[in-house]
Amino acid sequence: MTVELSRDTILLSGACPAGEAEALLRLLCADPGAAVDWRGCEEAHAAVIQVLLAARPRLLGPPGGAFLRERIAPLLDR
């Protein structure tokens, strides 16, 4: 599993496929104040990115993957 809860932080790791978007959304709805640690995330499907863009959680990192770091992280910093 690439999306998991560790205490009050949601961890994203490896390549997060589309199917993990629902798990991410469920965790964020259950705890809207939870931080998302995406330092171990190398890739993320557009569905996962859409959840992050909609929920705007506090992010820990920069993300592990270059595309996420260069293209997606700036969108989430706005």
MODELLER restraints for C-alpha pairs under 7 A, 6 or more apart:
rsr = mdl.restraints
at = mdl.atoms
rsr.add(forms.Gaussian(group=physical.xy_distance, feature=features.Distance(at['CA:2:A'], at['CA:12:A']), mean=5.53, stdev=0.5))
rsr.add(forms.Gaussian(group=physical.xy_distance, feature=features.Distance(at['CA:2:A'], at['CA:13:A']), mean=4.95, stdev=0.5))
rsr.add(forms.Gaussian(group=physical.xy_distance, feature=features.Distance(at['CA:2:A'], at['CA:14:A']), mean=6.30, stdev=0.5))
rsr.add(forms.Gaussian(group=physical.xy_distance, feature=features.Distance(at['CA:2:A'], at['CA:15:A']), mean=6.96, stdev=0.5))
rsr.add(forms.Gaussian(group=physical.xy_distance, feature=features.Distance(at['CA:2:A'], at['CA:16:A']), mean=5.58, stdev=0.5))
rsr.add(forms.Gaussian(group=physical.xy_distance, feature=features.Distance(at['CA:3:A'], at['CA:10:A']), mean=6.86, stdev=0.5))
rsr.add(forms.Gaussian(group=physical.xy_distance, feature=features.Distance(at['CA:3:A'], at['CA:11:A']), mean=5.66, stdev=0.5))
rsr.add(forms.Gaussian(group=physical.xy_distance, feature=features.Distance(at['CA:3:A'], at['CA:12:A']), mean=4.84, stdev=0.5))
rsr.add(forms.Gaussian(group=physical.xy_distance, feature=features.Distance(at['CA:3:A'], at['CA:13:A']), mean=6.73, stdev=0.5))
rsr.add(forms.Gaussian(group=physical.xy_distance, feature=features.Distance(at['CA:3:A'], at['CA:20:A']), mean=6.39, stdev=0.5))
rsr.add(forms.Gaussian(group=physical.xy_distance, feature=features.Distance(at['CA:3:A'], at['CA:23:A']), mean=6.91, stdev=0.5))
rsr.add(forms.Gaussian(group=physical.xy_distance, feature=features.Distance(at['CA:3:A'], at['CA:24:A']), mean=6.40, stdev=0.5))
rsr.add(forms.Gaussian(group=physical.xy_distance, feature=features.Distance(at['CA:4:A'], at['CA:10:A']), mean=5.68, stdev=0.5))
rsr.add(forms.Gaussian(group=physical.xy_distance, feature=features.Distance(at['CA:4:A'], at['CA:11:A']), mean=5.33, stdev=0.5))
rsr.add(forms.Gaussian(group=physical.xy_distance, feature=features.Distance(at['CA:4:A'], at['CA:12:A']), mean=6.91, stdev=0.5))
rsr.add(forms.Gaussian(group=physical.xy_distance, feature=features.Distance(at['CA:5:A'], at['CA:11:A']), mean=6.13, stdev=0.5))
rsr.add(forms.Gaussian(group=physical.xy_distance, feature=features.Distance(at['CA:8:A'], at['CA:34:A']), mean=5.48, stdev=0.5))
rsr.add(forms.Gaussian(group=physical.xy_distance, feature=features.Distance(at['CA:8:A'], at['CA:35:A']), mean=6.96, stdev=0.5))
rsr.add(forms.Gaussian(group=physical.xy_distance, feature=features.Distance(at['CA:9:A'], at['CA:34:A']), mean=5.44, stdev=0.5))
rsr.add(forms.Gaussian(group=physical.xy_distance, feature=features.Distance(at['CA:9:A'], at['CA:35:A']), mean=4.93, stdev=0.5))
rsr.add(forms.Gaussian(group=physical.xy_distance, feature=features.Distance(at['CA:9:A'], at['CA:36:A']), mean=5.73, stdev=0.5))
rsr.add(forms.Gaussian(group=physical.xy_distance, feature=features.Distance(at['CA:9:A'], at['CA:37:A']), mean=6.66, stdev=0.5))
rsr.add(forms.Gaussian(group=physical.xy_distance, feature=features.Distance(at['CA:10:A'], at['CA:34:A']), mean=6.75, stdev=0.5))
rsr.add(forms.Gaussian(group=physical.xy_distance, feature=features.Distance(at['CA:10:A'], at['CA:35:A']), mean=6.15, stdev=0.5))
rsr.add(forms.Gaussian(group=physical.xy_distance, feature=features.Distance(at['CA:10:A'], at['CA:36:A']), mean=4.67, stdev=0.5))
rsr.add(forms.Gaussian(group=physical.xy_distance, feature=features.Distance(at['CA:10:A'], at['CA:37:A']), mean=6.03, stdev=0.5))
rsr.add(forms.Gaussian(group=physical.xy_distance, feature=features.Distance(at['CA:11:A'], at['CA:36:A']), mean=5.92, stdev=0.5))
rsr.add(forms.Gaussian(group=physical.xy_distance, feature=features.Distance(at['CA:11:A'], at['CA:37:A']), mean=4.92, stdev=0.5))
rsr.add(forms.Gaussian(group=physical.xy_distance, feature=features.Distance(at['CA:11:A'], at['CA:38:A']), mean=6.22, stdev=0.5))
rsr.add(forms.Gaussian(group=physical.xy_distance, feature=features.Distance(at['CA:12:A'], at['CA:37:A']), mean=6.16, stdev=0.5))
rsr.add(forms.Gaussian(group=physical.xy_distance, feature=features.Distance(at['CA:12:A'], at['CA:38:A']), mean=4.92, stdev=0.5))
rsr.add(forms.Gaussian(group=physical.xy_distance, feature=features.Distance(at['CA:12:A'], at['CA:40:A']), mean=6.30, stdev=0.5))
rsr.add(forms.Gaussian(group=physical.xy_distance, feature=features.Distance(at['CA:12:A'], at['CA:41:A']), mean=5.37, stdev=0.5))
rsr.add(forms.Gaussian(group=physical.xy_distance, feature=features.Distance(at['CA:13:A'], at['CA:38:A']), mean=6.66, stdev=0.5))
rsr.add(forms.Gaussian(group=physical.xy_distance, feature=features.Distance(at['CA:13:A'], at['CA:40:A']), mean=4.52, stdev=0.5))
rsr.add(forms.Gaussian(group=physical.xy_distance, feature=features.Distance(at['CA:13:A'], at['CA:41:A']), mean=4.19, stdev=0.5))
rsr.add(forms.Gaussian(group=physical.xy_distance, feature=features.Distance(at['CA:13:A'], at['CA:42:A']), mean=6.96, stdev=0.5))
rsr.add(forms.Gaussian(group=physical.xy_distance, feature=features.Distance(at['CA:14:A'], at['CA:40:A']), mean=6.10, stdev=0.5))
rsr.add(forms.Gaussian(group=physical.xy_distance, feature=features.Distance(at['CA:14:A'], at['CA:41:A']), mean=4.77, stdev=0.5))
rsr.add(forms.Gaussian(group=physical.xy_distance, feature=features.Distance(at['CA:14:A'], at['CA:42:A']), mean=5.08, stdev=0.5))
rsr.add(forms.Gaussian(group=physical.xy_distance, feature=features.Distance(at['CA:14:A'], at['CA:43:A']), mean=6.51, stdev=0.5))
rsr.add(forms.Gaussian(group=physical.xy_distance, feature=features.Distance(at['CA:15:A'], at['CA:41:A']), mean=6.27, stdev=0.5))
rsr.add(forms.Gaussian(group=physical.xy_distance, feature=features.Distance(at['CA:15:A'], at['CA:42:A']), mean=5.55, stdev=0.5))
rsr.add(forms.Gaussian(group=physical.xy_distance, feature=features.Distance(at['CA:15:A'], at['CA:43:A']), mean=4.44, stdev=0.5))
rsr.add(forms.Gaussian(group=physical.xy_distance, feature=features.Distance(at['CA:15:A'], at['CA:44:A']), mean=5.68, stdev=0.5))
rsr.add(forms.Gaussian(group=physical.xy_distance, feature=features.Distance(at['CA:16:A'], at['CA:43:A']), mean=6.06, stdev=0.5))
rsr.add(forms.Gaussian(group=physical.xy_distance, feature=features.Distance(at['CA:16:A'], at['CA:44:A']), mean=4.57, stdev=0.5))
rsr.add(forms.Gaussian(group=physical.xy_distance, feature=features.Distance(at['CA:16:A'], at['CA:45:A']), mean=6.12, stdev=0.5))
rsr.add(forms.Gaussian(group=physical.xy_distance, feature=features.Distance(at['CA:17:A'], at['CA:44:A']), mean=6.19, stdev=0.5))
rsr.add(forms.Gaussian(group=physical.xy_distance, feature=features.Distance(at['CA:17:A'], at['CA:45:A']), mean=5.19, stdev=0.5))
rsr.add(forms.Gaussian(group=physical.xy_distance, feature=features.Distance(at['CA:18:A'], at['CA:45:A']), mean=5.27, stdev=0.5))
rsr.add(forms.Gaussian(group=physical.xy_distance, feature=features.Distance(at['CA:18:A'], at['CA:47:A']), mean=5.46, stdev=0.5))
rsr.add(forms.Gaussian(group=physical.xy_distance, feature=features.Distance(at['CA:18:A'], at['CA:48:A']), mean=6.31, stdev=0.5))
rsr.add(forms.Gaussian(group=physical.xy_distance, feature=features.Distance(at['CA:20:A'], at['CA:48:A']), mean=6.84, stdev=0.5))
rsr.add(forms.Gaussian(group=physical.xy_distance, feature=features.Distance(at['CA:21:A'], at['CA:47:A']), mean=5.69, stdev=0.5))
rsr.add(forms.Gaussian(group=physical.xy_distance, feature=features.Distance(at['CA:21:A'], at['CA:48:A']), mean=4.51, stdev=0.5))
rsr.add(forms.Gaussian(group=physical.xy_distance, feature=features.Distance(at['CA:21:A'], at['CA:51:A']), mean=6.60, stdev=0.5))
rsr.add(forms.Gaussian(group=physical.xy_distance, feature=features.Distance(at['CA:25:A'], at['CA:51:A']), mean=6.33, stdev=0.5))
rsr.add(forms.Gaussian(group=physical.xy_distance, feature=features.Distance(at['CA:28:A'], at['CA:34:A']), mean=6.66, stdev=0.5))
rsr.add(forms.Gaussian(group=physical.xy_distance, feature=features.Distance(at['CA:35:A'], at['CA:57:A']), mean=5.99, stdev=0.5))
rsr.add(forms.Gaussian(group=physical.xy_distance, feature=features.Distance(at['CA:35:A'], at['CA:58:A']), mean=4.81, stdev=0.5))
rsr.add(forms.Gaussian(group=physical.xy_distance, feature=features.Distance(at['CA:35:A'], at['CA:59:A']), mean=5.73, stdev=0.5))
rsr.add(forms.Gaussian(group=physical.xy_distance, feature=features.Distance(at['CA:35:A'], at['CA:60:A']), mean=6.86, stdev=0.5))
rsr.add(forms.Gaussian(group=physical.xy_distance, feature=features.Distance(at['CA:36:A'], at['CA:57:A']), mean=6.50, stdev=0.5))
rsr.add(forms.Gaussian(group=physical.xy_distance, feature=features.Distance(at['CA:36:A'], at['CA:58:A']), mean=6.18, stdev=0.5))
rsr.add(forms.Gaussian(group=physical.xy_distance, feature=features.Distance(at['CA:36:A'], at['CA:59:A']), mean=4.87, stdev=0.5))
rsr.add(forms.Gaussian(group=physical.xy_distance, feature=features.Distance(at['CA:36:A'], at['CA:60:A']), mean=5.98, stdev=0.5))
rsr.add(forms.Gaussian(group=physical.xy_distance, feature=features.Distance(at['CA:37:A'], at['CA:59:A']), mean=5.84, stdev=0.5))
rsr.add(forms.Gaussian(group=physical.xy_distance, feature=features.Distance(at['CA:37:A'], at['CA:60:A']), mean=4.49, stdev=0.5))
rsr.add(forms.Gaussian(group=physical.xy_distance, feature=features.Distance(at['CA:37:A'], at['CA:61:A']), mean=6.24, stdev=0.5))
rsr.add(forms.Gaussian(group=physical.xy_distance, feature=features.Distance(at['CA:38:A'], at['CA:60:A']), mean=6.25, stdev=0.5))
rsr.add(forms.Gaussian(group=physical.xy_distance, feature=features.Distance(at['CA:38:A'], at['CA:61:A']), mean=5.94, stdev=0.5))
rsr.add(forms.Gaussian(group=physical.xy_distance, feature=features.Distance(at['CA:38:A'], at['CA:62:A']), mean=6.97, stdev=0.5))
rsr.add(forms.Gaussian(group=physical.xy_distance, feature=features.Distance(at['CA:38:A'], at['CA:63:A']), mean=4.99, stdev=0.5))
rsr.add(forms.Gaussian(group=physical.xy_distance, feature=features.Distance(at['CA:39:A'], at['CA:60:A']), mean=6.84, stdev=0.5))
rsr.add(forms.Gaussian(group=physical.xy_distance, feature=features.Distance(at['CA:39:A'], at['CA:61:A']), mean=4.78, stdev=0.5))
rsr.add(forms.Gaussian(group=physical.xy_distance, feature=features.Distance(at['CA:39:A'], at['CA:62:A']), mean=5.65, stdev=0.5))
rsr.add(forms.Gaussian(group=physical.xy_distance, feature=features.Distance(at['CA:39:A'], at['CA:63:A']), mean=4.28, stdev=0.5))
rsr.add(forms.Gaussian(group=physical.xy_distance, feature=features.Distance(at['CA:39:A'], at['CA:64:A']), mean=4.97, stdev=0.5))
rsr.add(forms.Gaussian(group=physical.xy_distance, feature=features.Distance(at['CA:40:A'], at['CA:63:A']), mean=6.48, stdev=0.5))
rsr.add(forms.Gaussian(group=physical.xy_distance, feature=features.Distance(at['CA:40:A'], at['CA:64:A']), mean=5.18, stdev=0.5))
rsr.add(forms.Gaussian(group=physical.xy_distance, feature=features.Distance(at['CA:41:A'], at['CA:63:A']), mean=5.68, stdev=0.5))
rsr.add(forms.Gaussian(group=physical.xy_distance, feature=features.Distance(at['CA:41:A'], at['CA:64:A']), mean=5.06, stdev=0.5))
rsr.add(forms.Gaussian(group=physical.xy_distance, feature=features.Distance(at['CA:41:A'], at['CA:65:A']), mean=6.32, stdev=0.5))
rsr.add(forms.Gaussian(group=physical.xy_distance, feature=features.Distance(at['CA:42:A'], at['CA:63:A']), mean=6.94, stdev=0.5))
rsr.add(forms.Gaussian(group=physical.xy_distance, feature=features.Distance(at['CA:42:A'], at['CA:64:A']), mean=4.83, stdev=0.5))
rsr.add(forms.Gaussian(group=physical.xy_distance, feature=features.Distance(at['CA:42:A'], at['CA:65:A']), mean=3.91, stdev=0.5))
rsr.add(forms.Gaussian(group=physical.xy_distance, feature=features.Distance(at['CA:43:A'], at['CA:65:A']), mean=5.91, stdev=0.5))
rsr.add(forms.Gaussian(group=physical.xy_distance, feature=features.Distance(at['CA:43:A'], at['CA:68:A']), mean=6.95, stdev=0.5))
rsr.add(forms.Gaussian(group=physical.xy_distance, feature=features.Distance(at['CA:53:A'], at['CA:76:A']), mean=6.33, stdev=0.5))
rsr.add(forms.Gaussian(group=physical.xy_distance, feature=features.Distance(at['CA:56:A'], at['CA:76:A']), mean=6.94, stdev=0.5))
rsr.add(forms.Gaussian(group=physical.xy_distance, feature=features.Distance(at['CA:62:A'], at['CA:69:A']), mean=6.08, stdev=0.5))
rsr.add(forms.Gaussian(group=physical.xy_distance, feature=features.Distance(at['CA:63:A'], at['CA:69:A']), mean=5.45, stdev=0.5))
